Amino acid sequence: MGIQMDLGMWVILGAIVVFYLRMAQLRGRRKRLEREAIVRSTSKKGKQAAVLVKDKNTPPFQVTSWVLVTIAVLLMLVGIAAREWAVFPQLMRDYWWVLTAGGVLVFVACFKA
């Protein structure tokens, strides 16, 4: 009962890797910007240490468009449903991974640092 790894699954896996690499990039960019802000503030005030209030509970990214998030989630859900349900046309059942991978890639575009 294992998952069959066909071309579609590999494409989905690649899209998910791109998503996680983008999240790591945004996290690194935010940390770099925070360090630069500390350096700028300490250089302006002489030797005083700058104390920046960091909220540890905020994620390292922001959503750019909730409409795009909704579209991405719908694309992923329709793609997965097309793979599993026979009510969809055969063309959609064969290329379910295009919708799912497209949804993941649209989801990647929904975030900024």
Buried (B, 14 or more C-beta within 10 A) or exposed (E): EEEEEEEBBEBBEEBBEBBEEBBEBBBEBBEEEEEEEBEEBEEEEEEEEEEEEEEEEEEBBEEEBEEBBEBBBEBBEBBBBBBEEEEBEEEBBEBBBBBBBBBBBBBBEBBEB
